[in-house]
Amino acid sequence: MNRFGEMHCSIAQAVGVVGEPWTPLILRDLFLGLCRFDDLAQDLGISRNLLTRRLEHLVAAGVVEKRRYQERPPRHEYVLSRAGRDVVPALLTLMAWGDQWSTPPGGPPALLVHDCGAQFTPVVTCPHCGGAATADTVTAVRGPGAAQGPGTMLLSAGVAAEAAEAAD
C-alpha cells in the first residue's frame, strides 16, 4: 500500500487508485474504446511490464474488468467497470484544465460532444442551483467520516475541538 492509502482523505484514497503515472492515460484509452493489451501498449508507448502492473492494480481496485476474449492462447480485454466509468467525468475535467492551461501546439487534440449533439467543455456544477463549483464558490466542511490522521489537519481540527467539548 502506498502512503496515500494511509491518509484519511478521499482525494488521497482516489490518487492511490488512479493517480499513478500512466493510469489516467490508460483509463482515457479504455474510455475511448481501446481494450486490448497490445493496442494499449502501442498507443501509449508504455513498456509491457509497466502496463501489466498498472492494469493489475486497476483490476484489483475494481476500476477495470478483465475479460477473456480468446481461449488459445488466452487473451484478455480490459473494460471500465462502473467505478471506472464514474471516474470519466474527473478525467474530462482534467482534460478541460489541460486544454485551458497547457494546450498542446495546434490546440486541443480532442473535442467533446454530448449525446445531445452539442460540443462542450466540462464544468463542475452544483446539482442544486446549477452554479459553477470553483475554488471561489465551494467550502469544505467536516463530513461524517472526518477523523484525525495523516492528510486531515484542517478537518481534524474540528474533530479535536468536538472531542474536547464532549469531554467538558
DRENKE-83859 format. One record per residue: residue number from 1; residue in one letter; x, y, z of N, C-alpha, C, O, CB in turn. Coordinates in steps of 0.1 Angstrom, whole numbers. Glycine has a CB too. Layout:
- resi/resn/nX/nY/nZ/caX/caY/caZ/cX/cY/cZ/oX/oY/oZ/cbX/cbY/cbZ
- NUM/a/X/Y/Z/X/Y/Z/X/Y/Z/X/Y/Z/X/Y/Z $
...
# end
This chain:
- resi/resn/nX/nY/nZ/caX/caY/caZ/cX/cY/cZ/oX/oY/oZ/cbX/cbY/cbZ
- 1/m/9/-12/0/0/0/0/9/12/0/19/13/7/-10/0/12 $
- 2/n/5/22/-8/13/34/-8/9/44/3/-1/41/10/12/42/-22 $
- 3/r/16/54/5/13/63/16/-1/70/15/-7/72/25/24/74/17 $
- 4/f/-5/72/3/-18/78/1/-29/70/7/-39/75/13/-21/80/-14 $
- 5/g/-28/56/6/-38/48/12/-39/48/27/-49/44/33/-35/34/8 $
- 6/e/-29/54/33/-29/56/48/-36/69/52/-40/70/64/-15/55/53 $
- 7/m/-38/78/43/-44/91/46/-59/90/47/-66/83/39/-40/101/36 $
- 8/h/-65/97/57/-79/97/59/-85/109/50/-90/119/56/-83/98/74 $
- 9/c/-84/107/37/-88/118/28/-93/111/15/-86/103/10/-76/128/26 $
- 10/s/-104/115/10/-110/110/-2/-101/112/-14/-100/104/-23/-124/115/-4 $
- 11/i/-95/124/-15/-86/127/-26/-74/118/-26/-70/112/-36/-82/142/-26 $
- 12/a/-68/116/-14/-56/107/-13/-60/93/-16/-52/86/-23/-50/108/2 $
- 13/q/-71/88/-12/-76/75/-15/-77/73/-30/-73/63/-36/-89/72/-8 $
- 14/a/-83/83/-37/-85/83/-51/-72/83/-58/-70/75/-68/-94/94/-56 $
- 15/v/-63/91/-54/-50/92/-60/-42/79/-59/-35/75/-67/-41/104/-54 $
- 16/g/-44/72/-47/-38/59/-45/-43/49/-55/-36/39/-58/-41/54/-31 $
- 17/v/-55/51/-61/-60/41/-71/-58/46/-85/-53/38/-93/-76/40/-68 $
- 18/v/-60/58/-88/-60/63/-102/-49/73/-105/-48/78/-116/-73/68/-106 $
- 19/g/-41/76/-95/-31/87/-97/-17/83/-100/-8/92/-102/-30/95/-85 $
- 20/e/-14/70/-102/-1/66/-106/2/71/-120/-7/72/-128/1/51/-105 $
- 21/p/15/73/-123/18/77/-137/13/67/-146/14/55/-144/34/79/-138 $
- 22/w/8/71/-157/2/63/-168/-12/59/-166/-19/57/-175/11/51/-170 $
- 23/t/-16/58/-153/-30/53/-151/-41/62/-157/-50/56/-163/-32/52/-136 $
- 24/p/-41/75/-156/-51/83/-162/-51/81/-177/-62/82/-183/-49/98/-159 $
- 25/l/-40/79/-183/-39/77/-198/-45/64/-202/-51/62/-212/-25/79/-203 $
- 26/i/-42/54/-193/-48/40/-196/-63/41/-195/-70/36/-203/-42/30/-185 $
- 27/l/-68/48/-184/-83/50/-183/-88/58/-195/-99/54/-199/-86/57/-170 $
- 28/r/-81/68/-199/-86/75/-211/-87/66/-223/-97/66/-230/-76/87/-214 $
- 29/d/-77/58/-226/-77/49/-237/-89/39/-236/-95/36/-246/-64/42/-239 $
- 30/l/-91/34/-224/-102/24/-222/-115/31/-225/-124/25/-231/-102/18/-208 $
- 31/f/-117/43/-220/-129/51/-223/-131/53/-238/-142/53/-243/-128/65/-215 $
- 32/l/-120/56/-245/-121/58/-259/-123/46/-268/-125/46/-280/-108/65/-264 $
- 33/g/-122/34/-261/-125/22/-268/-114/12/-271/-116/1/-276/-131/25/-281 $
- 34/l/-101/16/-267/-90/6/-268/-91/-3/-256/-92/1/-245/-76/14/-268 $
- 35/c/-92/-16/-259/-94/-25/-248/-85/-37/-247/-85/-45/-238/-108/-30/-248 $
- 36/r/-77/-38/-258/-68/-50/-258/-54/-45/-254/-49/-34/-258/-68/-56/-272 $
- 37/f/-47/-54/-247/-34/-51/-242/-24/-45/-252/-18/-35/-250/-28/-63/-235 $
- 38/d/-23/-52/-264/-14/-48/-274/-17/-34/-279/-8/-26/-282/-13/-58/-285 $
- 39/d/-30/-31/-281/-34/-18/-286/-31/-7/-275/-26/3/-279/-49/-18/-288 $
- 40/l/-33/-10/-263/-30/-1/-252/-15/2/-252/-10/13/-251/-34/-6/-238 $
- 41/a/-7/-9/-252/8/-7/-252/13/1/-264/21/10/-263/15/-21/-252 $
- 42/q/7/-2/-276/12/5/-288/7/20/-287/16/29/-290/6/-1/-300 $
- 43/d/-5/23/-283/-10/37/-283/-2/45/-273/1/57/-276/-25/37/-280 $
- 44/l/1/39/-261/7/47/-251/22/47/-252/29/56/-247/3/41/-237 $
- 45/g/28/37/-259/42/36/-259/48/33/-246/59/37/-242/48/50/-264 $
- 46/i/41/25/-238/44/21/-224/50/7/-225/47/-1/-233/32/22/-215 $
- 47/s/60/4/-216/65/-9/-215/54/-19/-211/45/-16/-204/77/-10/-205 $
- 48/r/56/-31/-216/46/-41/-214/45/-45/-199/35/-47/-193/49/-54/-222 $
- 49/n/57/-45/-192/57/-48/-178/50/-37/-170/42/-41/-161/72/-49/-173 $
- 50/l/52/-25/-173/46/-14/-166/31/-14/-168/23/-12/-159/52/0/-170 $
- 51/l/27/-16/-181/12/-17/-184/6/-29/-177/-5/-27/-171/10/-19/-199 $
- 52/t/13/-40/-176/7/-51/-169/5/-48/-154/-6/-51/-149/17/-63/-170 $
- 53/r/15/-41/-148/13/-37/-134/2/-28/-132/-6/-29/-122/26/-31/-128 $
- 54/r/1/-18/-140/-10/-8/-139/-24/-14/-141/-33/-11/-133/-8/4/-149 $
- 55/l/-25/-23/-151/-38/-30/-153/-41/-39/-141/-53/-39/-137/-38/-37/-166 $
- 56/e/-32/-46/-136/-34/-55/-125/-39/-47/-113/-48/-51/-106/-22/-63/-121 $
- 57/h/-33/-35/-110/-37/-26/-99/-51/-21/-101/-59/-21/-92/-27/-14/-98 $
- 58/l/-54/-17/-114/-68/-12/-116/-78/-23/-115/-90/-21/-111/-68/-6/-130 $
- 59/v/-75/-35/-120/-84/-47/-118/-86/-50/-103/-98/-52/-99/-79/-59/-126 $
- 60/a/-75/-50/-96/-76/-53/-81/-84/-42/-74/-91/-45/-64/-62/-54/-75 $
- 61/a/-84/-30/-78/-91/-19/-72/-105/-18/-77/-113/-10/-72/-84/-6/-75 $
- 62/g/-109/-26/-87/-123/-27/-91/-126/-15/-101/-138/-13/-104/-132/-25/-80 $
- 63/v/-116/-9/-107/-118/2/-116/-119/-4/-131/-126/2/-139/-107/12/-115 $
- 64/v/-113/-15/-133/-112/-21/-146/-116/-36/-145/-112/-42/-135/-98/-19/-153 $
- 65/e/-123/-41/-155/-126/-55/-155/-118/-62/-166/-117/-56/-177/-141/-58/-157 $
- 66/k/-113/-74/-163/-105/-81/-173/-114/-92/-178/-120/-100/-170/-92/-87/-166 $
- 67/r/-116/-93/-191/-125/-103/-197/-117/-111/-208/-111/-105/-217/-137/-96/-204 $
- 68/r/-119/-124/-207/-112/-132/-217/-120/-132/-230/-132/-133/-230/-111/-147/-212 $
- 69/y/-113/-130/-241/-119/-130/-254/-114/-141/-263/-119/-143/-274/-118/-116/-261 $
- 70/q/-103/-148/-259/-98/-159/-267/-92/-169/-257/-86/-166/-247/-87/-154/-277 $
- 71/e/-95/-182/-260/-90/-193/-251/-76/-197/-254/-68/-199/-245/-100/-205/-253 $
- 72/r/-73/-199/-267/-60/-204/-271/-53/-195/-281/-58/-195/-292/-60/-219/-276 $
- 73/p/-42/-189/-278/-37/-187/-264/-47/-178/-257/-55/-170/-263/-23/-181/-265 $
- 74/p/-47/-178/-243/-56/-170/-236/-52/-155/-238/-41/-151/-236/-55/-173/-220 $
- 75/r/-63/-148/-241/-61/-133/-243/-73/-126/-237/-84/-131/-236/-60/-129/-259 $
- 76/h/-70/-114/-232/-80/-107/-224/-82/-93/-230/-72/-87/-236/-76/-106/-209 $
- 77/e/-93/-87/-227/-95/-73/-230/-99/-67/-217/-102/-73/-207/-107/-71/-240 $
- 78/y/-97/-54/-216/-99/-46/-204/-110/-36/-207/-110/-29/-217/-86/-40/-199 $
- 79/v/-120/-35/-197/-131/-25/-199/-133/-18/-186/-130/-24/-175/-144/-32/-204 $
- 80/l/-138/-6/-186/-140/1/-174/-152/-5/-167/-162/-8/-173/-144/16/-178 $
- 81/s/-150/-7/-154/-161/-11/-145/-170/1/-142/-168/12/-148/-156/-18/-132 $
- 82/r/-180/-1/-134/-189/10/-130/-180/21/-124/-182/33/-126/-200/6/-121 $
- 83/a/-171/17/-115/-162/26/-108/-153/33/-118/-151/45/-117/-153/19/-97 $
- 84/g/-149/26/-128/-141/32/-139/-148/42/-147/-143/53/-151/-135/21/-148 $
- 85/r/-161/39/-150/-169/48/-158/-172/60/-150/-174/72/-155/-182/41/-163 $
- 86/d/-173/59/-136/-176/70/-128/-164/80/-126/-166/91/-122/-180/65/-114 $
- 87/v/-152/75/-130/-141/84/-129/-139/92/-142/-132/102/-142/-128/76/-126 $
- 88/v/-146/88/-152/-145/95/-165/-148/110/-164/-141/118/-170/-154/89/-175 $
- 89/p/-159/115/-157/-161/129/-156/-149/137/-150/-146/148/-154/-173/132/-148 $
- 90/a/-142/130/-140/-130/137/-135/-119/138/-145/-112/148/-146/-125/129/-122 $
- 91/l/-118/127/-154/-108/128/-164/-111/139/-175/-103/146/-180/-107/114/-171 $
- 92/l/-124/140/-178/-129/150/-187/-126/164/-181/-122/173/-189/-143/149/-190 $
- 93/t/-128/166/-168/-125/179/-162/-110/181/-162/-106/193/-165/-130/179/-147 $
- 94/l/-102/171/-160/-87/173/-161/-83/176/-175/-74/184/-177/-80/160/-156 $
- 95/m/-90/170/-185/-87/174/-199/-91/188/-202/-83/195/-208/-96/164/-208 $
- 96/a/-102/193/-197/-106/207/-199/-95/216/-192/-92/227/-198/-120/210/-193 $
- 97/w/-90/213/-181/-80/221/-174/-67/221/-183/-61/231/-185/-76/215/-160 $
- 98/g/-63/209/-188/-52/208/-197/-54/217/-210/-45/223/-214/-49/194/-201 $
- 99/d/-66/216/-215/-69/224/-227/-67/239/-225/-63/247/-233/-83/221/-233 $
- 100/q/-71/243/-212/-70/258/-209/-56/262/-205/-52/273/-209/-80/261/-198 $
- 101/w/-49/254/-197/-37/258/-191/-24/252/-197/-13/257/-194/-37/255/-177 $
- 102/s/-25/241/-204/-13/235/-210/-16/229/-224/-13/217/-226/-7/225/-201 $
- 103/t/-23/236/-232/-28/231/-245/-16/227/-254/-6/235/-255/-36/241/-252 $
- 104/p/-16/216/-260/-5/212/-269/-5/222/-281/-15/228/-284/-7/197/-274 $
- 105/p/6/223/-288/7/231/-300/-4/227/-310/-7/216/-312/20/231/-307 $
- 106/g/-11/237/-316/-22/234/-325/-35/234/-319/-45/233/-326/-19/222/-332 $
- 107/g/-36/234/-306/-49/234/-299/-52/220/-293/-44/211/-294/-60/237/-309 $
- 108/p/-64/219/-287/-68/207/-281/-68/195/-290/-73/196/-302/-82/208/-274 $
- 109/p/-62/183/-286/-62/172/-295/-76/165/-297/-77/157/-306/-52/162/-290 $
- 110/a/-85/168/-288/-98/161/-288/-108/172/-284/-106/180/-276/-99/149/-279 $
- 111/l/-120/170/-290/-132/179/-286/-142/169/-281/-143/158/-285/-137/187/-298 $
- 112/l/-151/174/-272/-161/166/-266/-175/169/-271/-178/181/-273/-161/167/-250 $
- 113/v/-182/159/-275/-196/161/-280/-205/153/-271/-203/141/-269/-197/157/-295 $
- 114/h/-216/159/-266/-225/153/-257/-236/145/-265/-236/147/-277/-233/164/-248 $
- 115/d/-243/137/-259/-254/129/-266/-264/138/-273/-270/134/-283/-261/120/-256 $
- 116/c/-265/150/-268/-275/160/-274/-269/165/-287/-277/172/-295/-278/171/-265 $
- 117/g/-257/162/-290/-251/167/-303/-242/180/-302/-236/184/-311/-262/169/-313 $
- 118/a/-243/186/-290/-235/198/-288/-221/196/-283/-219/187/-275/-242/208/-278 $
- 119/q/-212/203/-289/-198/203/-284/-197/211/-271/-204/221/-269/-188/209/-294 $
- 120/f/-190/206/-261/-189/212/-248/-176/211/-241/-167/203/-245/-200/206/-239 $
- 121/t/-174/220/-231/-162/219/-222/-168/216/-209/-177/222/-204/-154/232/-222 $
- 122/p/-163/205/-202/-168/201/-189/-167/212/-179/-156/219/-178/-161/189/-184 $
- 123/v/-177/214/-171/-177/223/-160/-184/216/-148/-194/210/-150/-185/237/-164 $
- 124/v/-178/217/-136/-184/211/-125/-194/221/-119/-191/233/-117/-173/207/-114 $
- 125/t/-206/216/-117/-217/225/-112/-224/219/-100/-223/207/-97/-227/227/-123 $
- 126/c/-230/228/-92/-238/224/-81/-251/217/-86/-258/223/-94/-241/236/-71 $
- 127/p/-254/205/-81/-266/199/-86/-279/206/-81/-290/203/-87/-267/184/-82 $
- 128/h/-278/215/-72/-290/221/-66/-293/234/-73/-305/236/-77/-288/224/-51 $
- 129/c/-283/243/-75/-286/256/-82/-281/257/-96/-284/266/-103/-280/266/-73 $
- 130/g/-272/247/-100/-266/248/-113/-254/257/-114/-248/258/-125/-276/252/-123 $
- 131/g/-251/264/-104/-239/273/-104/-226/265/-105/-225/254/-101/-239/282/-92 $
- 132/a/-216/272/-110/-203/266/-112/-197/263/-98/-198/271/-89/-193/275/-120 $
- 133/a/-191/251/-97/-184/248/-84/-169/250/-87/-162/243/-94/-186/232/-81 $
- 134/t/-164/261/-80/-150/265/-82/-143/267/-69/-150/266/-58/-149/278/-91 $
- 135/a/-131/271/-69/-124/274/-56/-130/286/-49/-129/287/-37/-109/276/-59 $
- 136/d/-136/294/-57/-143/306/-51/-157/304/-46/-162/312/-38/-143/317/-61 $
- 137/t/-163/293/-50/-177/291/-47/-180/279/-38/-192/277/-34/-185/290/-59 $
- 138/v/-170/271/-34/-172/259/-26/-164/260/-14/-152/265/-13/-168/247/-35 $
- 139/t/-170/256/-3/-163/255/10/-164/240/15/-174/234/14/-170/264/21 $
- 140/a/-153/235/20/-153/221/25/-156/222/40/-150/230/47/-139/214/23 $
- 141/v/-165/213/45/-168/212/59/-166/198/63/-166/189/54/-183/217/62 $
- 142/r/-165/195/76/-163/181/80/-174/173/76/-186/177/77/-161/181/95 $
- 143/g/-171/161/72/-181/151/68/-182/140/79/-175/141/89/-178/144/55 $
- 144/p/-191/131/78/-194/121/88/-181/112/90/-180/106/101/-205/112/84 $
- 145/g/-172/111/81/-160/103/83/-148/110/87/-137/105/87/-157/95/70 $
- 146/a/-150/123/91/-138/131/95/-132/125/107/-138/121/117/-143/146/98 $
- 147/a/-119/123/106/-111/117/117/-97/123/117/-92/128/107/-111/102/116 $
- 148/q/-90/122/128/-76/127/129/-67/116/122/-69/104/123/-72/129/143 $
- 149/g/-57/121/115/-48/112/108/-40/120/98/-43/132/95/-55/100/102 $
- 150/p/-31/113/91/-23/120/80/-32/125/69/-41/119/65/-13/110/74 $
- 151/g/-30/138/65/-37/144/55/-50/150/59/-58/153/50/-40/134/44 $
- 152/t/-53/151/72/-66/157/76/-64/168/86/-74/171/94/-74/145/83 $
- 153/m/-53/175/86/-51/185/96/-62/196/97/-66/199/108/-38/192/93 $
- 154/l/-67/201/86/-77/211/87/-90/206/91/-97/212/100/-79/218/73 $
- 155/l/-94/194/86/-107/189/90/-107/183/104/-117/183/111/-112/179/80 $
- 156/s/-95/177/108/-95/170/121/-94/180/132/-96/177/144/-82/161/121 $
- 157/a/-91/193/129/-91/203/140/-105/204/146/-106/206/158/-86/217/135 $
- 158/g/-115/203/137/-128/203/142/-132/191/150/-140/192/160/-138/205/131 $
- 159/v/-126/180/147/-129/167/154/-123/168/168/-129/164/178/-122/155/146 $
- 160/a/-111/174/169/-104/175/182/-112/185/191/-114/183/203/-90/180/180 $
- 161/a/-117/196/185/-125/206/192/-138/199/197/-142/202/209/-128/218/183 $
- 162/e/-144/191/189/-157/185/193/-154/175/204/-162/174/213/-163/178/181 $
- 163/a/-143/168/203/-140/158/214/-137/165/227/-141/160/238/-127/150/210 $
- 164/a/-130/177/227/-128/184/239/-141/190/244/-143/190/257/-118/196/236 $
- 165/e/-150/194/236/-163/199/241/-171/188/247/-178/190/257/-171/205/229 $
- 166/a/-171/176/241/-178/165/246/-173/160/260/-180/156/268/-177/153/236 $
- 167/a/-159/162/262/-153/158/274/-157/168/286/-156/164/297/-138/158/273 $
- 168/d/-161/180/282/-164/190/292/-177/188/299/-181/195/308/-164/204/286 $
# end
